[in-house]
């Protein structure tokens, strides 16, 4: 591990990257909340639906809990209760893999696909609210993604 860069003193809160990222996340979640509330889902549930939608699922097998967790950089134990609540709402089905009973596969139901279509991409909401161009937001996203990858690799 590399040595920390010496500072002359503590940075003010607004100059700390961790706080800026944290506060931006809260602001984004507040912007999304009315849309997600109207659809009856939480932001973490939205992420699971998005992950399942990304999968395409031409074979009808969905994604395993482990694959969803890996995609979202979360633990499987975090995904399992989300999947259970989504199943109770009729948005997904959970099926044990017959080849390996330890694996549970999750896939969108028709209701889940329709709910996803209603939600779709929330990015235009952030573009509109932030006053930033899509290109600037894409560049920011690339920088934050590089930061996340670097921290994960360390």
Order of alpha helices (4+ residues) and beta strands (2+ residues): alpha-alpha-beta-alpha-alpha-beta-beta-alpha-alpha-alpha
